[in-house]
Amino acid sequence: MPAPYSKFHSHASYSINQRDRHVSTVAADKKHPKLEPEVLERVTIRFAGDSGDGIQVQGNQFTLATAIAGNDLGTFPDFPAEIRAPAGTLPGVSSFQISFSQHEIHTPGDAPDVLVVFNPAALKVHLRDLGRGGTIIVNSDSFNTQGLKKAGYEKSPLDDGSLAAYRLIQIPMSTLNTRALEEVPLTAQEKNRSKNFFALGVVYWLYDRPLEPTVQWINEKFGNTPDVATANLTALRAGYNFADTTEIFTSHYTVRRAPLPPGDYRNISGTEAISYGLLAATYLSKTTLFYASYPITPASDMLHTLAAHKNDFGVKTFQAEDEIAAICAAIGASYAGNIGATGTSGPGMALKGEAIGLAVMAELPLIIINVQRAGPSTGMPTKSEQTDLLQAVVGRNGECPVVVLAPRSAADCFATAIEAVRLATKFMTPVIILSDGFLANSSEPWRLPDIDTLPEFSIRREVEAKVFHPYERDPDTLARPWVIPGTPGLEHRIGGLEKENVTGNVSYDPVNHETMVYLRAQKVRHVAMDYPPTKVDGDPSGTLLVVGWGSTYGPIRTAVENVRRKGKKVSYVHLRYLWPFPNDLGGILKDFETVLVPELNLGQLRMLLRGEYGLPVVGLNKVQGQPFKIAEVQSKIEELI
């Protein structure tokens, strides 16, 4: 493995061959060897509380421990858009759901089996998703008069019988945590911040999770503040020991490791995977990456991730003063011979529209990542949708064609980013990657690929020519030559004004304009010739074909598998290549009586398929800022069958 690629490892990396055992490093004085853990196939847990309760940290640490324990998993972090929502109120509730299994899974689960809540507001917001008989683990200290009032409760649900349908576990977490930290020289407020680790310790014991990864993370994270590290470690072990030594739980559980292929793994989010994919593409193509962006939720983490690797890969990152400056800087980097990339979300994509047109007119490779969020306008910045597809395909002035790709999962973001760079540099065109808030923030185990198995591609730059014309095209790809400015004898001019065919001179000739419009459109259509064959999961023809794209992959695939287990036939196609469509897609669609397109918008892919192929297409649409549930997709499939 080349040295730069090894940087993709982290303390979260683990080998599948070493995951057969784990020993928790806890200081438990009393054990209950007679209480053997009950084996479960799959568990879904949701942590919920104020943003200040460290919910996302808690969820991420449980995810890390679960990955190292050997389970397949899916996560769904969900947090408020308000930076400082009032503590204890409904708008301020943050949550993190994780589903883990001894089998391969593709979603974070429809509904939790266990709900861990830190205050009344969290209970009120999330109780509706918990099935009857589910477990509620609650910080009973927070259910005081003030906490109940902020959440809109007239009396405590812990005492009024309204939770009788659930298994209720009341733990005075704040009190127990403070008592465990009596000897730690911190203020009462500082000690209270550790209660998320107390709760984490409880759940670690309940589901037989290893503590070592979290112990290591705490020591690394708070190494410069030893008292804080001590408090968090003490709280973690206190919670574990509390669950182990009391009889508040009648049993505890384990989920055996999943039979994943051998190799080195790490837990990865979609944001990290896109970033690493861009880095891998620059390594494969022996080119420099220049990434420019303006901070915006939820795309900002790409800038953070790439900036952290500037000393490892030579990547250049630039935080611009606004969205327009960011994309224009990336275009300048592409003109100079680098891989120019920029990322944004929602309204930031609208601001980049004119500059995307400049890259189309100049015919430069450019990568634009849009981490879609709920809109329009500012919308709901922390919620996820697929509502920017039409914007990506046609949302610019003039005839302005670009290539549009969409990853299907957090791990698939890595391969999609590499493919975007390959197509952009081969065809000299901008490529838009449509991720979304769910993919960006969710995570899953990712097997580090062997660098030698990644697709090879080389970048050809013009270095000499007897007679050079900047718009003389390759006969196979219709791509114009890529010349680094300053190359002797290859001086040229490009820009946003229409160019004369071949020569690149500014032209207002109407016939030439139409010729260039057709050439640019035909070039983008040619990109489809470079796609792999479209894979149909199931019979190649039949009654029903489900077509999905982006982050709907997990719920759709699981729903299709559930229906098949009932003996019914349904086929499935998931599209990475959204524009231009694959050349074989029309023939596939025509071989089915009904085509169903589930998407998190009002029917944008459905509209494009109808317009392109003239076929009736049925939609399943949801625009709530939340991903599909498996049951929603499965119900629609069964209705159509």
Phi and psi in degrees as a GROMACS rama.xvg file:
@    title "Ramachandran Plot"
@    xaxis  label "Phi"
@    yaxis  label "Psi"
@TYPE xy
-58.1512  149.97  PRO-2
-55.8753  -44.5803  ALA-3
-61.0596  -35.4883  PRO-4
-67.2176  -27.8982  TYR-5
-65.0924  -15.9544  SER-6
-68.2523  -15.0313  LYS-7
-71.6003  -15.0763  PHE-8
-70.7512  159.126  HIS-9
-154.21  179.939  SER-10
-63.0922  -14.0497  HIS-11
-86.2855  -1.94056  ALA-12
-75.4223  153.05  SER-13
-157.949  156.687  TYR-14
-101.045  135.822  SER-15
-64.6708  -26.6956  ILE-16
-76.8484  -10.9096  ASN-17
-111.426  16.0162  GLN-18
-103.357  14.4719  ARG-19
-73.6839  -20.3447  ASP-20
-144.352  157.007  ARG-21
-153.616  144.171  HIS-22
-121.869  122.68  VAL-23
-78.0572  129.143  SER-24
-90.2567  78.952  THR-25
-121.719  151.037  VAL-26
-97.6265  63.9091  ALA-27
-84.7709  127.795  ALA-28
-81.8328  -30.5343  ASP-29
-126.812  138.297  LYS-30
-122.994  161.584  LYS-31
-125.171  74.9833  HIS-32
-60.3584  -22.4481  PRO-33
-72.2702  -18.634  LYS-34
-92.1686  81.8785  LEU-35
-74.3934  140.703  GLU-36
-67.1924  140.727  PRO-37
-81.6742  135.578  GLU-38
-86.3334  126.721  VAL-39
-117.522  153.324  LEU-40
-83.0267  -37.619  GLU-41
-153.292  142.197  ARG-42
-135.292  140.685  VAL-43
-123.222  123.22  THR-44
-121.098  139.346  ILE-45
-124.148  124.377  ARG-46
-96.5954  137.903  PHE-47
-148.632  141.975  ALA-48
176.197  -164.129  GLY-49
-70.3244  155.172  ASP-50
-56.633  -35.0269  SER-51
-72.3254  -6.38689  GLY-52
-83.9046  0.369184  ASP-53
71.3762  36.3623  GLY-54
-64.0412  -44.3475  ILE-55
-67.7291  -37.0394  GLN-56
-62.7495  -45.5291  VAL-57
-58.2919  -47.8572  GLN-58
-63.7696  -42.615  GLY-59
-64.6078  -38.0085  ASN-60
-70.6035  -38.1244  GLN-61
-65.0536  -36.7115  PHE-62
-62.5991  -46.5653  THR-63
-59.9487  -46.9484  LEU-64
-63.0297  -36.6019  ALA-65
-70.2221  -39.1988  THR-66
-62.7598  -43.9022  ALA-67
-69.8983  -27.1795  ILE-68
-69.7019  -13.8079  ALA-69
102.683  9.27997  GLY-70
-89.131  151.295  ASN-71
-77.4102  151.01  ASP-72
-154.442  161.992  LEU-73
-142.733  145.592  GLY-74
-128.177  158.078  THR-75
-143.714  91.4801  PHE-76
-76.4887  137.513  PRO-77
-140.969  121.986  ASP-78
-139.962  159.6  PHE-79
-72.0572  154.275  PRO-80
-78.1646  -27.6972  ALA-81
-68.59  129.853  GLU-82
-67.5748  -41.0722  ILE-83
-132.069  63.0471  ARG-84
-64.4971  143.991  ALA-85
-55.4308  131.635  PRO-86
-59.1926  137.806  ALA-87
83.3677  2.60074  GLY-88
-99.8439  162.596  THR-89
-62.1878  -42.3117  LEU-90
-66.0033  -17.5317  PRO-91
-91.8085  5.35268  GLY-92
-75.4982  131.22  VAL-93
-115.419  147.887  SER-94
-144.231  161.594  SER-95
-146.879  119.601  PHE-96
-110.969  136.136  GLN-97
-132.503  135.21  ILE-98
-119.132  132.056  SER-99
-135.411  150.036  PHE-100
-150.639  161.346  SER-101
-86.9594  -1.05286  GLN-102
-119.519  168.401  HIS-103
-66.5074  132.705  GLU-104
-131.365  162.765  ILE-105
-129.294  0.197417  HIS-106
-139.892  163.46  THR-107
-82.112  12.9121  PRO-108
91.9787  149.12  GLY-109
-73.5844  -48.096  ASP-110
-140.21  149.025  ALA-111
-75.2046  148.441  PRO-112
-85.9586  -30.0492  ASP-113
-130.818  132.087  VAL-114
-117.5  115.896  LEU-115
-103.705  113.52  VAL-116
-122.135  143.694  VAL-117
-102.146  -12.9462  PHE-118
-157.044  168.418  ASN-119
-60.4126  -36.0089  PRO-120
-61.4302  -42.3176  ALA-121
-62.9622  -38.7058  ALA-122
-64.4981  -44.1249  LEU-123
-64.8293  -39.9139  LYS-124
-70.0319  -38.0177  VAL-125
-107.8  -8.26438  HIS-126
-60.856  -33.0708  LEU-127
-62.0255  -21.8815  ARG-128
-89.7352  -10.8414  ASP-129
-86.356  127.282  LEU-130
-72.394  156.989  GLY-131
-58.8517  135.429  ARG-132
90.4358  -6.16081  GLY-133
-68.7946  164.338  GLY-134
-100.245  134.131  THR-135
-115.669  121.116  ILE-136
-108.011  118.713  ILE-137
-126.341  141.703  VAL-138
-79.4975  94.8833  ASN-139
-65.4811  -21.8326  SER-140
-61.4627  -27.7665  ASP-141
-81.3593  -9.4177  SER-142
-89.571  55.9615  PHE-143
-97.4404  -178.362  ASN-144
-58.6102  -45.0604  THR-145
-66.4771  -44.7979  GLN-146
-63.42  -40.8116  GLY-147
-65.8216  -39.287  LEU-148
-65.0765  -43.5218  LYS-149
-61.9731  -32.3866  LYS-150
-87.907  -4.36746  ALA-151
83.9248  20.1054  GLY-152
-90.5595  132.904  TYR-153
-80.0669  -32.5004  GLU-154
-143.698  163.649  LYS-155
-70.0302  126.43  SER-156
-68.2749  -14.0445  PRO-157
-72.1783  -18.7354  LEU-158
-119.217  -13.0014  ASP-159
-94.1577  4.11631  ASP-160
85.7996  -1.58001  GLY-161
-71.7634  -13.2054  SER-162
-106.346  20.8286  LEU-163
-63.6553  -24.9291  ALA-164
-79.1741  -3.173  ALA-165
-119.738  163.743  TYR-166
-89.5871  106.522  ARG-167
-98.9349  122.555  LEU-168
-114.884  108.441  ILE-169
-96.1514  123.661  GLN-170
-130.219  123.727  ILE-171
-75.2492  74.1786  PRO-172
-61.1821  -43.2735  MET-173
-61.7902  -45.2896  SER-174
-64.7907  -48.7146  THR-175
-64.1897  -38.8235  LEU-176
-66.1437  -44.5597  ASN-177
-61.8896  -40.1953  THR-178
-64.6335  -38.6034  ARG-179
-67.7394  -24.5607  ALA-180
-102.695  20.0495  LEU-181
-55.6725  -35.3327  GLU-182
-88.9961  -4.93281  GLU-183
-86.8882  125.967  VAL-184
-77.4306  69.3573  PRO-185
-129.112  161.029  LEU-186
-71.3481  164.683  THR-187
-60.1592  -39.609  ALA-188
-65.4293  -41.0946  GLN-189
-65.9263  -39.2894  GLU-190
-64.5608  -38.0687  LYS-191
-63.6914  -26.2359  ASN-192
-66.5632  -15.8458  ARG-193
-86.7228  -1.81504  SER-194
-66.2945  -22.3147  LYS-195
-64.6272  -33.0931  ASN-196
-74.2039  -30.6438  PHE-197
-61.3581  -48.5205  PHE-198
-63.1386  -37.0497  ALA-199
-62.8324  -41.1151  LEU-200
-60.2857  -40.3687  GLY-201
-59.0684  -48.0118  VAL-202
-72.2272  -32.0652  VAL-203
-58.7594  -44.7559  TYR-204
-65.505  -43.1267  TRP-205
-60.9768  -34.4119  LEU-206
-118.059  22.1268  TYR-207
56.2471  48.5734  ASP-208
-96.4072  148.321  ARG-209
-76.0809  141.104  PRO-210
-88.6877  -20.5206  LEU-211
-52.9057  -45.2669  GLU-212
-60.4282  -39.2584  PRO-213
-72.917  -37.461  THR-214
-59.0885  -45.6802  VAL-215
-63.0376  -43.3435  GLN-216
-62.5537  -43.9078  TRP-217
-61.0566  -44.8644  ILE-218
-63.3498  -37.1837  ASN-219
-75.2826  -42.7992  GLU-220
-68.1721  -41.5302  LYS-221
-113.158  28.8159  PHE-222
-61.0119  -29.5097  GLY-223
-86.5865  -6.83116  ASN-224
-129.299  77.4324  THR-225
-58.5206  -32.0236  PRO-226
-66.4704  -39.0587  ASP-227
-67.0568  -41.5658  VAL-228
-60.2114  -45.0488  ALA-229
-61.2456  -42.1033  THR-230
-61.83  -45.7807  ALA-231
-67.6002  -40.5316  ASN-232
-65.5795  -41.542  LEU-233
-65.0094  -42.4548  THR-234
-63.0439  -43.1397  ALA-235
-59.0081  -48.3492  LEU-236
-70.9787  -33.19  ARG-237
-64.8418  -42.8091  ALA-238
-63.3913  -41.7104  GLY-239
-61.8652  -47.5983  TYR-240
-67.4319  -35.0572  ASN-241
-59.5756  -47.6503  PHE-242
-65.7056  -33.1576  ALA-243
-77.8253  -33.9248  ASP-244
-102.531  -8.97536  THR-245
-101.381  170.342  THR-246
-106.427  27.9197  GLU-247
-70.7913  -26.8026  ILE-248
-108.798  133.25  PHE-249
-85.2201  -14.1541  THR-250
-160.329  164.211  SER-251
-135.301  174.028  HIS-252
-135.971  162.538  TYR-253
-142.396  151.666  THR-254
-121.609  117.851  VAL-255
-66.1768  156.162  ARG-256
-66.5803  150.294  ARG-257
-82.5578  149.777  ALA-258
-79.6916  65.8628  PRO-259
-80.4329  152.345  LEU-260
-59.8486  147.078  PRO-261
-62.232  149.843  PRO-262
151.84  -177.376  GLY-263
-92.3618  130.483  ASP-264
-122.437  158.852  TYR-265
-148.424  155.762  ARG-266
-80.0868  134.964  ASN-267
-140.844  143.061  ILE-268
-97.6602  166.067  SER-269
-62.4761  -37.8271  GLY-270
-62.4704  -46.4239  THR-271
-63.2499  -40.674  GLU-272
-65.9539  -40.6239  ALA-273
-63.0766  -43.7421  ILE-274
-60.0914  -46.2767  SER-275
-68.1281  -32.672  TYR-276
-63.8978  -41.491  GLY-277
-63.1413  -41.0099  LEU-278
-64.708  -43.0713  LEU-279
-63.6673  -38.4489  ALA-280
-64.1598  -39.9999  ALA-281
-68.2919  -34.8  THR-282
-67.0434  -44.4028  TYR-283
-65.1716  -36.6272  LEU-284
-93.8152  -1.12641  SER-285
54.5779  47.1204  LYS-286
-130.194  159.829  THR-287
-91.1446  138.412  THR-288
-95.941  132.063  LEU-289
-119.716  115.749  PHE-290
-115.558  124.166  TYR-291
-125.959  135.343  ALA-292
-157.657  166.12  SER-293
-114.258  136.077  TYR-294
-57.7505  128.194  PRO-295
-159.333  140.303  ILE-296
-79.8724  134.985  THR-297
-104.813  28.6041  PRO-298
-89.0978  -12.7325  ALA-299
-59.9676  -29.3494  SER-300
-63.4173  -22.9778  ASP-301
-64.0383  -40.8113  MET-302
-63.5473  -42.3581  LEU-303
-62.5055  -44.8138  HIS-304
-64.6349  -46.6181  THR-305
-69.0055  -37.9837  LEU-306
-61.7649  -32.0322  ALA-307
-69.3152  -15.4622  ALA-308
-109.331  14.3446  HIS-309
-64.0724  -28.013  LYS-310
-84.9357  -15.2126  ASN-311
-91.3387  -40.9761  ASP-312
-116.427  -2.47918  PHE-313
72.7155  14.773  GLY-314
-66.4644  142.884  VAL-315
-107.553  127.707  LYS-316
-119.343  147.909  THR-317
-142.806  116.863  PHE-318
-89.9756  109.601  GLN-319
-85.7974  168.405  ALA-320
-78.1795  -18.1614  GLU-321
-162.661  175.413  ASP-322
-65.0077  -38.242  GLU-323
-67.5077  -43.1089  ILE-324
-61.7065  -37.7459  ALA-325
-62.8953  -49.846  ALA-326
-71.5274  -34.2756  ILE-327
-66.1658  -36.8083  CYS-328
-64.3089  -40.3322  ALA-329
-65.0863  -38.2443  ALA-330
-63.6859  -41.5245  ILE-331
-60.9183  -38.3347  GLY-332
-65.7235  -39.1622  ALA-333
-65.5459  -41.1895  SER-334
-59.6816  -34.1814  TYR-335
-81.9561  0.443867  ALA-336
102.271  5.42848  GLY-337
-95.43  172.271  ASN-338
-87.6865  104.775  ILE-339
-86.4129  131.143  GLY-340
-140.452  149.2  ALA-341
-145.948  150.83  THR-342
-132.914  152.358  GLY-343
-163.262  -176.07  THR-344
-143.096  149.697  SER-345
43.8934  -115.277  GLY-346
-62.4968  -23.7929  PRO-347
-62.7557  -31.3037  GLY-348
-66.5991  -36.7248  MET-349
-62.5899  -39.6456  ALA-350
-67.3127  -23.9476  LEU-351
-85.9281  -4.03514  LYS-352
-56.8398  -47.5895  GLY-353
-64.0553  -41.2375  GLU-354
-68.6995  -32.0073  ALA-355
-60.7826  -39.8423  ILE-356
-60.7867  -37.304  GLY-357
-61.774  -43.3486  LEU-358
-65.763  -34.6909  ALA-359
-66.6459  -44.996  VAL-360
-67.3291  -41.357  MET-361
-77.4998  -13.0516  ALA-362
54.2481  61.9383  GLU-363
-115.639  145.409  LEU-364
-70.0358  133.261  PRO-365
-152.998  134.709  LEU-366
-107.491  123.094  ILE-367
-118.585  117.703  ILE-368
-102.359  121.75  ILE-369
-111.234  106.678  ASN-370
-86.0813  93.6899  VAL-371
-62.0912  144.494  GLN-372
-138.685  169.093  ARG-373
-66.3248  133.614  ALA-374
-131.239  -162.715  GLY-375
-81.1539  -175.57  PRO-376
52.0677  -137.725  SER-377
-67.6051  -31.1107  THR-378
56.9725  -133.768  GLY-379
-120.933  93.6708  MET-380
-58.4859  -27.5378  PRO-381
-100.508  7.09827  THR-382
-107.982  155.783  LYS-383
-109.027  139.787  SER-384
-148.023  173.36  GLU-385
-118.597  44.7917  GLN-386
-95.9059  9.09085  THR-387
-110.661  15.8402  ASP-388
-65.6573  -48.6928  LEU-389
-64.1194  -36.2675  LEU-390
-60.7843  -42.6362  GLN-391
-65.7244  -38.0006  ALA-392
-80.1279  -45.1816  VAL-393
-131.99  8.60633  VAL-394
-84.5235  49.5984  GLY-395
-142.722  163.57  ARG-396
-75.6807  146.063  ASN-397
76.0685  177.615  GLY-398
-77.9329  105.718  GLU-399
-135.152  70.4517  CYS-400
-77.3876  140.606  PRO-401
-138.05  168.356  VAL-402
-90.2393  139.178  VAL-403
-127.376  124.212  VAL-404
-121.134  157.567  LEU-405
-142.931  122.278  ALA-406
-72.6343  154.215  PRO-407
-100.582  -18.8138  ARG-408
-151.004  171.401  SER-409
-58.3452  -47.0928  ALA-410
-67.4755  -34.8281  ALA-411
-67.6321  -16.5879  ASP-412
-59.2438  -31.3801  CYS-413
-63.1576  -54.2163  PHE-414
-65.4092  -35.7478  ALA-415
-65.6506  -38.2641  THR-416
-65.091  -41.9571  ALA-417
-62.1222  -44.8545  ILE-418
-62.6924  -37.2156  GLU-419
-62.298  -43.7798  ALA-420
-66.5117  -40.7253  VAL-421
-60.6728  -46.8317  ARG-422
-69.5992  -40.3625  LEU-423
-62.2669  -42.2693  ALA-424
-79.833  -28.8242  THR-425
-74.4069  -38.4789  LYS-426
-105.882  2.76232  PHE-427
51.2942  63.0852  MET-428
-149.953  151.092  THR-429
-66.4452  145.117  PRO-430
-128.103  128.102  VAL-431
-100.032  128.784  ILE-432
-102.034  119.445  ILE-433
-97.2972  93.6489  LEU-434
-91.1441  -168.558  SER-435
-157.404  173.209  ASP-436
-59.7842  -35.5146  GLY-437
-65.4397  -48.7521  PHE-438
-63.2118  -40.2191  LEU-439
-61.3719  -40.1418  ALA-440
-98.8169  -23.0205  ASN-441
-76.508  165.373  SER-442
-144.494  162.832  SER-443
-158.963  162.973  GLU-444
-65.5365  136.706  PRO-445
-128.106  121.595  TRP-446
-81.199  119.794  ARG-447
-63.8542  119.843  LEU-448
-75.7779  151.862  PRO-449
-67.6741  128.723  ASP-450
-57.6394  -28.5922  ILE-451
-73.9756  -15.5856  ASP-452
-91.2512  -7.73447  THR-453
-75.1967  153.109  LEU-454
-64.1653  131.211  PRO-455
-83.9507  138.131  GLU-456
-154.531  142.549  PHE-457
-116.568  150.23  SER-458
-102.14  125.014  ILE-459
-100.293  122.571  ARG-460
-117.292  137.835  ARG-461
-69.6459  129.027  GLU-462
-120.838  -18.5298  VAL-463
-155.24  153.068  GLU-464
-166.334  141.98  ALA-465
-67.7064  -47.9629  LYS-466
-130.101  115.206  VAL-467
-100.196  130.51  PHE-468
-127.484  123.256  HIS-469
-66.5838  -19.3135  PRO-470
-117.117  28.4425  TYR-471
-83.1401  126.809  GLU-472
-104.51  149.622  ARG-473
-67.0134  130.315  ASP-474
-65.2313  -23.6802  PRO-475
-88.5538  -42.8457  ASP-476
-102.259  -16.1812  THR-477
65.1132  13.4317  LEU-478
-77.136  141.446  ALA-479
-82.8086  162.826  ARG-480
-68.9247  148.428  PRO-481
-104.326  113.391  TRP-482
-120.188  130.029  VAL-483
-74.6217  127.404  ILE-484
-53.7397  138.241  PRO-485
95.9131  -5.17068  GLY-486
-64.9411  122.889  THR-487
-56.9485  131.254  PRO-488
82.3453  -6.52623  GLY-489
-117.001  32.2607  LEU-490
-63.5016  139.986  GLU-491
-157.712  170.306  HIS-492
-130.704  131.882  ARG-493
-131.733  168.154  ILE-494
170.612  -165.86  GLY-495
-87.547  -12.9662  GLY-496
-77.8966  149.541  LEU-497
-58.5673  141.546  GLU-498
-107.764  148.424  LYS-499
-72.8574  138.064  GLU-500
-55.9365  134.037  ASN-501
77.4504  -59.0518  VAL-502
-74.0673  -32.1804  THR-503
83.1754  5.95734  GLY-504
-69.6483  149.359  ASN-505
-61.0004  132.212  VAL-506
-139.315  135.881  SER-507
-111.305  11.0248  TYR-508
-67.0411  124.675  ASP-509
-63.3372  -38.0923  PRO-510
-68.6792  -39.8506  VAL-511
-63.6515  -39.7088  ASN-512
-59.3049  -46.0259  HIS-513
-63.651  -38.7006  GLU-514
-60.263  -45.5988  THR-515
-68.2495  -36.5765  MET-516
-60.6061  -45.3081  VAL-517
-64.894  -40.7546  TYR-518
-63.4781  -42.8339  LEU-519
-65.646  -40.0502  ARG-520
-67.7335  -40.6498  ALA-521
-66.3522  -35.9891  GLN-522
-62.2185  -45.2078  LYS-523
-65.1961  -37.6683  VAL-524
-62.3097  -34.5748  ARG-525
-62.9761  -24.3821  HIS-526
-58.3361  -33.2293  VAL-527
-63.1538  -23.1092  ALA-528
-67.1405  -17.9347  MET-529
-96.8911  0.50397  ASP-530
-76.9263  153.118  TYR-531
-73.7037  163.359  PRO-532
-59.1815  143.864  PRO-533
-72.1678  129.548  THR-534
-91.5492  125.9  LYS-535
-99.9059  118.953  VAL-536
-87.7878  102.957  ASP-537
118.875  -163.872  GLY-538
-64.22  144.094  ASP-539
-73.8252  -7.47981  PRO-540
-152.788  161.947  SER-541
158.148  -154.888  GLY-542
-81.0661  -43.855  THR-543
-137.874  130.589  LEU-544
-120.076  126.471  LEU-545
-97.7924  128.401  VAL-546
-117.716  123.68  VAL-547
-127.557  171.347  GLY-548
-152.83  154.078  TRP-549
66.0111  -145.316  GLY-550
-73.9858  -0.288627  SER-551
-74.9757  -4.50774  THR-552
-54.2013  -50.6396  TYR-553
-59.3717  -55.8853  GLY-554
-61.522  -39.3838  PRO-555
-66.9885  -48.363  ILE-556
-60.5128  -43.0972  ARG-557
-66.0043  -40.5442  THR-558
-63.113  -42.2963  ALA-559
-61.6427  -44.4308  VAL-560
-63.1735  -39.2795  GLU-561
-62.998  -42.192  ASN-562
-66.6088  -40.0775  VAL-563
-63.8004  -36.0175  ARG-564
-63.3244  -20.0115  ARG-565
-86.8651  4.81173  LYS-566
88.6087  9.17543  GLY-567
-100.493  150.174  LYS-568
-99.5455  130.04  LYS-569
-153.238  139.012  VAL-570
-108.752  163.98  SER-571
-145.921  134.935  TYR-572
-128.395  128.887  VAL-573
-115.62  124.905  HIS-574
-94.831  122.757  LEU-575
-88.3357  -36.4  ARG-576
-95.1353  101.705  TYR-577
-94.5535  -25.3955  LEU-578
-160.693  127.349  TRP-579
-68.7702  156.446  PRO-580
-64.5217  152.568  PHE-581
-58.2361  144.522  PRO-582
-64.6717  -24.7381  ASN-583
-93.4564  0.0243119  ASP-584
-68.0945  -41.4452  LEU-585
-58.9016  -43.2446  GLY-586
-64.1268  -36.0762  GLY-587
-65.3422  -47.0711  ILE-588
-61.689  -37.0755  LEU-589
-69.4561  -14.9422  LYS-590
-88.4682  8.32333  ASP-591
-124.796  144.946  PHE-592
-68.0511  -40.1969  GLU-593
-133.832  139.108  THR-594
-118.036  124.506  VAL-595
-109.32  130.223  LEU-596
-121.413  100.043  VAL-597
-82.2131  129.314  PRO-598
-154.916  152.951  GLU-599
-88.5087  58.8489  LEU-600
-160.951  -168.321  ASN-601
-92.039  11.2456  LEU-602
118.685  42.5863  GLY-603
-75.6587  -46.1699  GLN-604
-65.3471  -37.4826  LEU-605
-56.8645  -43.1657  ARG-606
-62.6804  -42.8688  MET-607
-67.2388  -40.1305  LEU-608
-66.2847  -41.2741  LEU-609
-62.7363  -43.6002  ARG-610
-67.6666  -36.3471  GLY-611
-77.7035  -39.134  GLU-612
-116.764  -7.6095  TYR-613
64.1798  30.3784  GLY-614
-108.489  147.825  LEU-615
-70.7451  129.801  PRO-616
-129.467  133.989  VAL-617
-95.5624  139.043  VAL-618
-109.914  148.518  GLY-619
-124.398  112.001  LEU-620
-123.917  141.9  ASN-621
-143.76  128.454  LYS-622
-134.823  70.9398  VAL-623
-121.217  4.16815  GLN-624
76.0509  9.41206  GLY-625
-125.333  149.902  GLN-626
-70.2706  163.984  PRO-627
-62.0157  145.837  PHE-628
-88.8539  149.868  LYS-629
-57.0933  -42.0746  ILE-630
-62.619  -34.0275  ALA-631
-64.4352  -45.2019  GLU-632
-70.2567  -42.81  VAL-633
-61.7309  -40.3034  GLN-634
-61.4836  -41.7542  SER-635
-68.3171  -40.3444  LYS-636
-61.315  -46.0796  ILE-637
-66.6644  -33.8958  GLU-638
-62.6279  -43.8707  GLU-639
-73.3434  -34.9331  LEU-640
